[in-house]
Amino acid sequence: MPEIELYDGVRNLILNLKKKGIKVGIITDGRPEGQHNKIIALGLDDLVDDIIITDELGGTQFRKPNDIAFRIMQNRWRTPFEQLVYVGENPNKDFFGTKTTRNEMIIF
């Protein structure tokens, strides 16, 4: 299990969003085993509403900037794209998919 932790305040931020009825999901790229281990180590598996590991969708071709994971989450939640906000840290990879789905975007 990796020795990693959330930035200060992230856990409380997620809990506060959820108290307000705001769903929180994760879209992440990478090998499923490694990503699952990170999610568990960070305690996110019990904290967020939905997690999509893009490689589990059928391979590396589904990694961001492919927009399929955004579309899957939107469909699961039955929420218009215009009401979804995506937070990411890599403008070259993370936000291309949101351009085609019209999500709001926040660069962290």
Disulfide bonds with the S-S distance in Angstrom:
none
